[in-house]
Amino acid sequence: MSALFLFFAIASCLGAVLVVISQSVVRMAFWLVVSLGSVAALFFLADADFVGAAQLLIYVGGTLVLLVFGVMLTASGPYMKIETSPGETAIAGVVGSLFLFMVISSTPSGSAQLTLDEDGHTVVKRTGDWEAIHDAVKPATSTPDDGSFDDKSDGNTLRPIGWALLGLRPDRVDITRETEAGKKKEAADPASGPTAAPGYLLPFEIASVHLLVVLIGAAYLARAKRRSDEAS
Amino acid sequence: MATLNAYLLVGAVLFVCGVICMATKRNGIGVLMGVELVLNGANVNFVAFSKFTSLGLDGQVFSLFIIVLAAAEAAVALAIALNFYNNHLTIDVDRGNKLKG
């Protein structure tokens, strides 16, 4: 696990750096394949099997083929090179190092502790260490393990994601109902409407319509035209 | 080893590489590759938070939407790049100065 994670993390970072460094577009596409494939492997290692499969299918299988087609259709030579000047490369290296240092140094670290406010709700004091917050918050909000998705189990996220895209959230059953029932000291009424976390049916539909619009727009933009004569 | 901060480090490296790629590449296709790297950095962060925090399944669903929108963005941007190439006979983004920007 750890060795695999280290290997794929280094491969993805190295591929990304080589995308920036290499000058030929074809080599850039190759290193982008390496980087994105390693990111898909990282997804598998993070128990996100469906996201990893979608990453492999859509990114590595679809988007990169599209990019390589773009390289082929726009290349004026067999190896198209539009060089970046060395001064720009040096400035980009310095700026990139500083930016990376800034992003990394902004990664939170610290400890979390739970306190109770006047209403009896649990409040996380330090919003620093995410894992400590997770360990502190998880027993308060999670439902007992009934075989549905929880992030400690292995993968198997296909069915919960499918349910979530259809608007059902069986992995977040009745969190709000339980807390409200605990506050009002009465049993939760099943007929009081949906109280579980909502699903993703509306974003799913919006994404599908968006893809249709993009399909029409891309076909309109890329249609065959006579090349303009006054092009410089 | 595979902690949350390690995943965040990978995401940060991908993000910074993508930003630098977008800023320095003069090739239009290279700029698009930089955009893909940035979106992947965001995806790594979403999946890592989905695993290591109480975010649960929401992060994974969100990264799925990002993947779908990135594919759509790549299709439209490549159509624009082909149009640019048809008009300018090059893909060098420094030549796209018709708008005097």
Contacts between the chains, C-beta under 8 A, distances in Angstrom:
chain1	res1	chain2	res2	distance
A	1	B	1	7.8
A	1	B	2	6.3
A	2	B	1	3.7
A	2	B	2	6.1
A	5	B	1	5.9
A	5	B	2	4.1
A	5	B	6	7.0
A	6	B	1	6.3
A	9	B	6	6.6
A	9	B	9	7.7
A	9	B	10	4.9
A	12	B	10	5.9
A	12	B	13	7.9
A	12	B	14	6.7
A	13	B	10	6.2
A	13	B	13	4.4
A	13	B	14	7.2
A	13	B	17	7.8
A	16	B	13	6.2
A	16	B	14	5.1
A	16	B	17	3.7
A	16	B	18	7.2
A	16	B	37	5.5
A	17	B	13	7.6
A	17	B	17	5.8
A	19	B	17	6.5
A	19	B	21	6.0
A	19	B	33	5.9
A	19	B	34	7.8
A	19	B	37	6.6
A	20	B	17	5.2
A	20	B	20	5.3
A	20	B	21	4.9
A	20	B	24	7.2
A	20	B	34	8.0
A	25	B	27	5.6
A	25	B	29	5.4
A	25	B	30	6.3
A	28	B	29	7.8
A	28	B	30	5.9
A	28	B	33	5.7
A	29	B	33	7.2
A	32	B	33	5.3
A	32	B	36	6.7
A	32	B	37	7.4
A	35	B	14	7.3
A	35	B	37	7.0
A	35	B	40	7.4
A	36	B	36	7.3
A	36	B	40	6.2
A	39	B	10	7.8
A	39	B	14	7.3
A	39	B	40	5.3
A	39	B	43	7.1
A	39	B	44	6.1
A	42	B	7	7.2
A	42	B	10	6.7
A	42	B	44	6.5
A	42	B	47	7.7
A	43	B	43	7.8
A	43	B	47	5.4
A	45	B	2	6.4
A	46	B	2	7.8
A	46	B	7	6.9
A	46	B	47	5.0
A	46	B	48	6.2
A	46	B	50	7.5
A	46	B	51	4.5
A	47	B	51	5.8
A	48	B	47	4.7
A	48	B	50	6.6
A	48	B	51	7.1
A	48	B	60	5.0
A	48	B	63	7.5
A	50	B	60	7.1
A	50	B	64	7.5
A	51	B	43	7.6
A	51	B	47	6.0
A	51	B	60	5.0
A	51	B	63	5.3
A	51	B	64	6.0
A	51	B	67	7.5
A	54	B	64	5.9
A	54	B	67	5.5
A	55	B	43	7.4
A	55	B	67	6.2
A	58	B	67	5.3
A	58	B	68	7.1
A	58	B	71	5.2
A	59	B	36	7.3
A	59	B	40	7.6
A	59	B	67	6.6
A	59	B	70	7.4
A	59	B	71	7.6
A	62	B	71	5.9
A	63	B	36	6.6
A	63	B	70	6.7
A	63	B	71	5.4
A	63	B	74	4.7
A	66	B	74	5.6
A	66	B	75	6.4
A	66	B	78	5.7
A	67	B	29	6.2
A	67	B	32	6.5
A	67	B	33	6.6
A	67	B	36	7.8
A	67	B	74	6.9
A	67	B	78	7.2
A	69	B	78	7.5
A	70	B	29	5.2
A	70	B	32	7.5
A	70	B	78	4.5
A	70	B	81	5.8
A	70	B	82	7.0
A	71	B	29	5.5
A	73	B	82	5.9
A	73	B	85	7.2
A	74	B	28	7.5
A	74	B	29	6.8
A	74	B	81	6.4
A	74	B	82	6.7
A	74	B	85	4.3
A	74	B	91	4.5
A	76	B	89	7.4
A	76	B	90	6.8
A	80	B	27	7.3
A	80	B	91	7.5
A	82	B	26	4.6
A	82	B	27	4.8
A	82	B	91	7.4
A	82	B	92	5.2
A	83	B	26	7.7
A	84	B	24	5.3
A	84	B	25	6.9
A	84	B	26	6.2
A	88	B	24	5.7
A	89	B	24	6.9
A	92	B	20	5.1
A	92	B	23	6.5
A	92	B	24	4.5
A	95	B	20	7.1
A	95	B	23	7.8
A	96	B	16	5.5
A	96	B	17	7.4
A	96	B	19	7.6
A	96	B	20	4.3
A	99	B	16	5.1
A	99	B	19	6.8
A	99	B	20	7.7
A	100	B	12	6.3
A	100	B	13	6.7
A	100	B	16	4.5
A	103	B	12	4.4
A	103	B	15	6.9
A	103	B	16	6.5
A	104	B	9	6.5
A	104	B	12	5.7
A	107	B	5	6.0
A	107	B	8	5.6
A	107	B	9	7.7
A	107	B	12	7.7
A	109	B	5	7.8
A	130	B	4	5.7
A	130	B	49	7.2
A	130	B	52	6.4
A	130	B	53	5.1
A	131	B	3	7.4
A	131	B	4	5.7
A	131	B	52	5.7
A	131	B	53	7.4
A	133	B	53	6.8
A	133	B	54	7.8
A	134	B	52	6.3
A	134	B	53	4.6
A	134	B	54	5.3
A	137	B	54	5.3
A	138	B	54	5.3
A	141	B	54	6.3
A	142	B	54	7.2
A	149	B	56	7.2
A	149	B	57	5.7
A	150	B	56	7.9
A	151	B	50	6.9
A	151	B	51	5.5
A	151	B	52	7.7
A	151	B	56	6.4
A	157	B	57	6.8
A	157	B	60	6.1
A	160	B	57	5.4
A	161	B	57	6.6
A	161	B	60	6.4
A	161	B	61	6.1
A	161	B	64	7.1
A	164	B	57	5.9
A	164	B	61	5.4
A	165	B	61	7.1
A	169	B	57	7.8
A	171	B	56	6.2
A	171	B	57	5.4
A	172	B	56	6.7
A	172	B	57	7.8
A	200	B	61	5.5
A	203	B	65	6.3
A	207	B	65	6.1
A	207	B	68	5.4
A	207	B	69	7.2
A	210	B	69	7.3
A	210	B	72	6.3
A	211	B	68	6.9
A	211	B	72	5.7
A	214	B	72	4.1
A	214	B	75	5.8
A	214	B	76	5.7
A	215	B	75	7.5
A	217	B	76	5.9
A	217	B	79	7.4
A	218	B	75	4.5
A	218	B	76	5.3
A	218	B	78	7.6
A	218	B	79	4.3
A	219	B	79	7.8
A	221	B	76	7.0
A	221	B	79	3.7
A	221	B	80	6.0
A	221	B	82	7.7
A	221	B	83	5.7
A	222	B	78	7.5
A	222	B	79	3.8
A	222	B	82	5.0
A	222	B	83	6.8
A	225	B	83	8.0
A	225	B	86	6.1
A	227	B	86	5.5
A	227	B	87	7.9
A	227	B	89	7.7
A	228	B	86	7.4
A	228	B	87	5.7
A	231	B	87	5.7
A	231	B	88	5.8
A	231	B	89	5.3
A	232	B	88	7.2
A	232	B	89	7.9
A	232	B	95	7.9
